[in-house]
Amino acid sequence: MGLKKPAEIEQMRPAGQFVAAVLTALQQVAEPGMTTRDLDAYAHRLIGDAGARSVYLGYHPPFGAMPYPGVLCTSVNDAALHGLPSEEVLAPGDVVSVDFAAQLDGWVADSAVTFQLPPTTDDAQRLIATTAAALDAGIAAARVGARMGDISAAIGAVGQDAGYGVNPDFGGHGVGRTMHEEPHVPNLGRRGSGQRLKAGLVIAIEPWFMATTEDYVVDPDGWTIRSADGSITAHCEHTIALTDTGPVVLTART
């Protein structure tokens, strides 16, 4: 677990602001008739304009059937995580999760947002709002002197109390010079358990919930994770830094 000095946390702010701005722009331009590849191309242009670098493009962990082919994970409806850019056409009412990470000036930030294209539905809006509330709860629990299980328990309680499926796989993670650093941040846990949280810890907290199941399946591409029963999903994420005065959200969107 690499702790960041206060000066290093300040150096991470531009990366966080850039990632936040890209997600805001994507949410504004997304509309029915576009493909997820269109969104990926738009983000790719923004990366180039900023002199940033994608940390997704070419990334190849053991579970992926191929190196990652895009700069966004765009997951639609029953797809929760790691959706590949494709010719999938967005339709009215689609629930769209966009996960984006980039490196700027040597530092990485990682964030995700879920939104629904109009017309919206009560079921989808409740799921999205609950996932965002779980992210807020996880951030609120990320205090110096607390434990990792406090974050995990706060996230899981929000999802389970609302009746949604919460799976502990593919949770949050440390962030710094690279996208995935120690420690792992599960979305389920027990309060008072796990490592002690210290000032200088920078982590991505990322709840993802499924409407009516705790189980998921993986597409043959080895990347796209879907709810096992085809129900809609939502995913929210922020990169935060722990300080003695409280958590700082580096990817806060205006």
N, C-alpha and C positions, 0 to 999 in steps of 0.2 A: 504494500500500500504506500504509494509515493505521495507524501504530503507536499502541497504547494505553498511557497512563501507568499506573503501578501503582495509583493511586487509581481510575482508570477500570476496570481489571480487577476491582477489588473491587466496584465498582458493578454489574458484569455478573453477579456471583455469584447474586443473587436470581433473575434470569431463567433462568440455568442450572439452579438448583435447582427452579424451577417446571416447566420443561420435563421434567426428569428425573422429577419426581413424577407428572406427567400420564402419561408413558409407562409408569411402573410401575403406575399405576392402570388404564390401558387393558389391559395384559397380564393383570391380575388379573380384570377383568370380562369379557374376551372369551371367548365360548363358542359352541359350535355352536347354530345357530338364530338368532343375531343377524345383522343385516346390517351392511355396512360403513357405511351411513348411521347406524345406531344408535350405532356407535362414534364417529362424527363428532359426533353430537348430544351425546353424553356429554362429549367433549372441549370442545365449545362451552360447555357449562354450567360446566365447570371454569375456562375462560378468564374467563367473566363473573364467577364467584365471586371470582377473584383480582384483578379489576380490570386484567387484562392485555388485549392486543390480538393478534388473529391476523394474521400476516403472509402467510398463504396466501390467505385469503378475498379474492376480487376481484383477485388477482395475475394479470397477463396478459402474459407474455412473448410474443415473436413466434411461437413454435411452438405455443402453445395455441389450440385452435379457439374457445375462449370464456374469459372470466375464470374463474379457479379457483373452484369452487362450494362448497368446504368448508374446514375448518380442519385436516384431516389428509390426508396421502397414505397410503392403505391399499391395499397391493398384495398380492394373494393368489396363491400357487403360482407360475405362470409369469410373473406380473406382477412386475417388479423395482422399478420406480420410478413415482411420480406417479399411482398408482391413485386414481380419482375415487370419492367417496362415492356409493353406489348401493344398490339393493335386492338386491345380491348376498348370498346367505345363506351364512354360514360353516358349514362341514361338518367332521365329525370328521377329523382328520389334515391339515387345511389348514395350509399354511405362510403365515404372515401377517407382512408387513413394515409397520411403522407409522413414518412420518416426521412429525415435529412440530416446528414452530418458532413462537415467540411473542415479542412485545415486552412487557417489563415495566419500568416506570420509565425508558422511553426507550432501553433496550438490548435486543438480540435474542440469543436462544440457539436452537440448532438441533441436533436429535439424532434418531436412528432406532434401532429394535430389530427383530429378526426372531425369531419364536417359532413353535412348532408346536402346534396344538391336539391333545389326545390323541385316538386313540393315536398315539404318536410312531413314527417309522421311523429306522433307522440312517442311511439315505442323507441324509435331511433334517437330522438332528442333526449329522452330520459337516459338511455344507455350512454350517449356521448357526455351528457352532463354529469352522470355518476362517475365515469372514468376520469373526467377532469377534476371532480371533487376528490377522488382517491389520490390523484397526483398532488393536489393541494394538501391533503392530509399527510401524505408521505413527506412533503417538503416541511410542513410544520413540525413533524417529529424528528427532523434531521437537525438535532441540536448537539453542540459540543457537550460531551459527558454522557449522552444517551448511548443506546446500543443499536446495532444494525437491525435487530429484531423489532425494535420500536417502529422503524420505518416500515418494515414488511408487514407487521401486524396492523398498522394504521391503514395501509393500502388495502389489504385483504378484507378488513372489517367493513370498509365502505362498499366494496363490491358484493360481498356475501350478504350483508344486511339488506341490500337492494334486490337480492335474489339472482344475481348473475354468476356465471361460471368464472372462477378464478383458477388459473393454472400457474404453478410456481416456476415453470420452465421459462427461459428467455426473458429474464428480468433485467433490471438495470445493471450498471457497471461503472467502474472508474473511468475517468476521462482525463486526458492530458496531452502529451505529445502524440499519442496514438488514440484511436477510437475506443479500443477495449483494453482497459487496465484493471487491475485488482482494486477494489473487491467486487464480488457479485452482490447485487441488491435484489433479493427475491421479492415477489409480490405477495407471498404468504409467510408468516413467521410468528414467533412468540415474543411478546414484550419482555424486555430484560435479558434477552439472549443475544448471542453473537458478539462481535467485536465492539469495543468501545469507540465511539466517534470522536475524532480529534479535529482541532482547527487546522485548516489547510487541505482537508479532504475534498476532492472534487469528484462528484459522481453524477451520472445520469439516472434519474428515477423515472421508470416507465411502466405504469400499469397498463394492462390490456385485458379486457373482459369480453366474454362471449355471452350472448343473450340467454341461452337456455341449455348450455352444457359446460362441463369442465374439461372436456376432451377435445383434442384437435387431431387433424390429419395433415400430412405433408404431401404436396403435389410431386409428381415424378421429377420435376426440375430440382428437387432437393432443397428448394428455397421457400416457396409459398406455403404458409401455414394457414389452415382454414379450420373453422369450427367443425367438429365431427358431424353435427346434425344439420349443417347448412344455415344455422341462424346467424344473424348479423353480429358484428364485432366492433369494438372501438379500442383505440390506442392513443395515449397521450404521454408526452415525455418532455422533461426539461433537464438541462445541465445546471447543477447548482454547486456552489462552493460553501463550505462550512467555515464560519468565522466566529470569533468570541462574542460577537454581537448578534448572531443569528445567521440563518442561511441566506445566501445571495443567489438569486436566479439569474444566471448569465445569459439565458436564452429567452428572457421575458419578451413577449410580443406586445407592441403598442396598438 
